[in-house]
Amino acid sequence: MHDHDIERVAAVAEGRLTGSDLVAAEAAIASCDRCARDLEDQRLALTFMGQAAQPAMTQLERVSLHRAIRQATAPKSSRWVRLAPAFAAAAALVAVLGVASLLGRGGGGDIESAAPATVVSTTSAATSKSADGSVAPQESARDLAATPAPAGFTPDLPELAERLRAESLQSPPESSRVQEHVCDAEALQEATQPAAAVAYVTVEGRAALLYVYPENALVFDAETCDLLQRIPTP
């Protein structure tokens, strides 16, 4: 009975033995029919593997692998970094409200005329007098309409729409001065015509856009562009 040594067969097939070790191993394998068959099978397998093409990734596989590696190694931003823009916006809002409060307390009898100048695009601009007593030209409501209204302020939308409509009829805006707004596409879909004037307003605590047309006015949510209200022309 012969010793069926798998390691010896593999060593001879792979060419890892030399000299007297190789001669002794070949003699032992030759005396064992099973070992001889295994040696022949291993040599055929090694020959086939040597002739086979080297495996290679396709371009799509390589791109997918690199993308997965970048995603796995990309550093995650801290919660503070993600919330920093929100904190900055809140701080800016507090600063604006604080300044407005100080101006309101220090203005005395001029509060009524100062407030409309702060809440632009909602009430008439205050008429100011110059040092020599002459009255300065009144600002256009359409020119002020590009400035967002302060948070929490709900204007008289029908009155504002009528003022903007009247000014647009007196002096139509030049094409070079027409501004783009986030809800222009939704407004055009609803009204099927360009707006005569657009104003930023705040309705029930939400930022909104007032689009004024000859027949009516439309109020859209400034974030979602959902239609909030239709205001018919008086």
C-alpha positions in Angstrom: 0.0 0.0 0.0 1.4 3.3 -1.1 1.3 6.6 0.9 -1.0 9.0 -1.0 0.8 12.3 -0.2 -1.1 15.2 -1.7 1.5 17.8 -0.7 4.2 15.7 -2.6 2.0 15.6 -5.7 1.4 19.4 -5.6 5.1 20.1 -5.0 6.1 18.1 -8.1 3.3 19.6 -10.2 4.2 23.2 -9.3 7.9 22.6 -9.7 8.9 23.4 -6.2 11.3 20.5 -5.8 14.8 20.1 -7.3 17.7 17.6 -7.3 17.4 14.5 -5.2 14.1 15.6 -3.6 12.5 15.8 -7.0 13.9 12.4 -8.0 12.6 10.8 -4.8 9.2 12.4 -5.1 8.7 11.3 -8.7 9.7 7.7 -7.9 7.2 7.6 -5.0 4.4 9.0 -7.3 5.3 6.6 -10.1 4.8 3.7 -7.7 1.2 4.9 -6.9 -1.4 4.9 -9.6 -3.7 7.3 -7.8 -0.8 9.7 -7.1 0.2 9.5 -10.8 -3.4 10.4 -11.9 -3.5 13.3 -9.4 -0.1 14.6 -10.7 -1.4 14.5 -14.3 -4.6 16.3 -13.4 -2.8 19.0 -11.4 -0.4 19.6 -14.3 -3.3 20.0 -16.8 -5.1 22.4 -14.4 -2.0 24.5 -14.0 -1.4 24.6 -17.7 -5.0 25.8 -18.3 -4.8 28.4 -15.6 -1.6 29.7 -17.1 -3.2 30.2 -20.5 -6.4 31.8 -19.2 -6.7 35.6 -19.5 -6.1 37.7 -16.4 -9.4 38.9 -14.8 -10.0 42.6 -15.2 -12.7 45.0 -14.1 -14.8 46.8 -16.6 -14.9 50.6 -16.6 -18.4 50.6 -15.0 -17.2 48.3 -12.2 -14.1 50.4 -11.6 -16.2 53.6 -11.3 -18.6 51.9 -8.9 -15.8 50.7 -6.8 -14.1 54.1 -6.6 -17.5 55.8 -5.8 -18.0 53.3 -2.9 -14.5 53.9 -1.6 -15.0 57.7 -1.6 -18.4 57.4 0.2 -16.9 55.1 2.8 -13.9 57.3 3.5 -15.6 60.7 3.2 -15.5 62.4 6.6 -19.0 63.1 8.1 -19.7 66.6 9.0 -20.5 67.3 12.6 -24.1 68.2 13.7 -22.8 71.7 14.6 -21.5 72.3 11.0 -24.8 71.1 9.5 -26.8 73.5 11.8 -24.5 76.4 11.5 -26.4 78.1 8.6 -29.7 77.8 10.6 -28.0 79.4 13.7 -26.6 82.2 11.5 -30.0 82.9 10.0 -31.6 83.0 13.4 -28.9 85.4 14.7 -29.4 87.7 11.8 -33.2 87.7 12.4 -32.7 88.6 16.1 -30.3 91.4 15.1 -32.8 92.9 12.6 -35.7 92.7 15.1 -33.5 94.3 17.8 -32.5 97.2 15.6 -36.1 97.7 14.6 -37.2 97.7 18.2 -34.6 100.3 19.1 -35.6 102.5 16.2 -39.2 102.2 17.3 -38.5 103.3 20.9 -36.2 106.1 19.9 -38.3 107.6 17.1 -41.0 109.1 19.4 -43.6 110.8 17.2 -41.9 109.6 14.0 -42.8 106.0 14.6 -45.8 106.1 12.3 -43.7 107.4 9.4 -40.7 105.2 10.1 -42.6 101.9 10.2 -43.8 102.0 6.6 -40.2 102.6 5.5 -39.1 99.4 7.3 -42.1 97.3 6.0 -41.4 98.0 2.4 -43.7 96.6 -0.3 -46.7 96.7 2.1 -47.6 100.4 2.9 -47.0 103.7 1.3 -43.5 105.1 1.7 -43.3 107.9 4.2 -43.0 111.4 2.9 -39.8 113.0 4.2 -39.0 116.7 4.4 -35.6 118.1 3.5 -33.7 120.7 5.5 -35.1 123.6 3.6 -38.7 122.4 4.1 -39.3 121.0 0.6 -41.0 117.6 0.3 -38.8 114.8 -1.1 -40.3 112.7 -3.9 -42.3 109.7 -2.7 -40.7 106.3 -3.3 -42.4 103.9 -5.7 -44.2 100.9 -4.2 -43.1 98.8 -7.1 -39.4 99.7 -6.5 -39.7 98.7 -2.9 -41.5 95.5 -3.7 -38.2 93.6 -4.2 -37.4 93.6 -0.5 -38.8 90.8 1.7 -41.2 91.9 4.4 -40.2 91.2 8.1 -41.3 88.0 9.6 -44.6 88.0 11.4 -46.0 91.0 9.5 -49.3 90.4 7.6 -50.0 93.3 5.3 -53.3 94.5 3.9 -53.0 92.5 0.7 -55.9 93.9 -1.3 -54.7 97.5 -0.6 -51.1 96.7 -1.5 -52.2 94.9 -4.7 -54.3 97.9 -5.7 -51.4 100.3 -5.1 -49.0 98.2 -7.1 -51.5 97.8 -9.9 -52.1 101.6 -10.1 -48.4 102.3 -10.3 -47.8 99.7 -13.0 -50.5 101.3 -15.1 -48.9 104.8 -14.7 -45.4 103.7 -15.5 -45.0 100.2 -16.9 -41.6 98.6 -15.8 -38.9 98.5 -18.3 -37.8 95.0 -19.5 -34.3 95.6 -18.2 -35.7 96.1 -14.7 -37.9 93.1 -14.5 -36.7 90.8 -11.8 -37.0 87.0 -11.6 -38.8 85.4 -8.6 -38.9 81.8 -7.3 -42.6 81.3 -8.1 -42.7 82.9 -11.6 -43.4 79.6 -13.4 -46.3 78.8 -11.1 -47.7 82.3 -11.3 -47.5 82.2 -15.1 -49.3 78.9 -15.2 -52.1 80.2 -13.1 -52.5 83.6 -14.7 -51.2 82.8 -18.2 -49.7 86.3 -18.4 -46.7 88.1 -16.8 -47.4 89.9 -13.6 -47.6 93.7 -13.6 -45.8 93.8 -10.2 -44.5 91.4 -7.6 -44.0 92.0 -3.9 -42.6 90.0 -0.9 -45.1 89.7 1.9 -45.6 87.6 5.1 -48.9 85.8 5.5 -49.7 84.0 8.7 -46.1 83.8 9.6 -45.0 82.4 6.2 -42.9 84.2 3.6 -45.0 84.7 0.5 -45.0 86.4 -2.9 -47.8 88.7 -4.1 -48.2 88.7 -7.9 -50.4 91.5 -9.2 -52.4 91.4 -12.5 -55.0 93.7 -14.0 -57.9 91.4 -13.1 -56.7 89.9 -9.8 -53.7 89.2 -7.6 -52.2 85.8 -6.5 -50.4 85.0 -3.3 -47.9 82.1 -3.4 -45.9 80.4 -0.6 -42.3 81.6 -1.1 -40.9 78.2 -0.2 -43.2 75.7 -1.9 -44.8 78.1 -4.5 -48.3 76.7 -3.5 -51.1 79.1 -4.3 -52.4 80.5 -1.0 -54.9 83.1 -2.0 -56.7 84.9 -4.9 -57.5 88.5 -4.5 -60.0 89.9 -7.0 -59.7 93.4 -8.3 -62.1 95.8 -6.4 
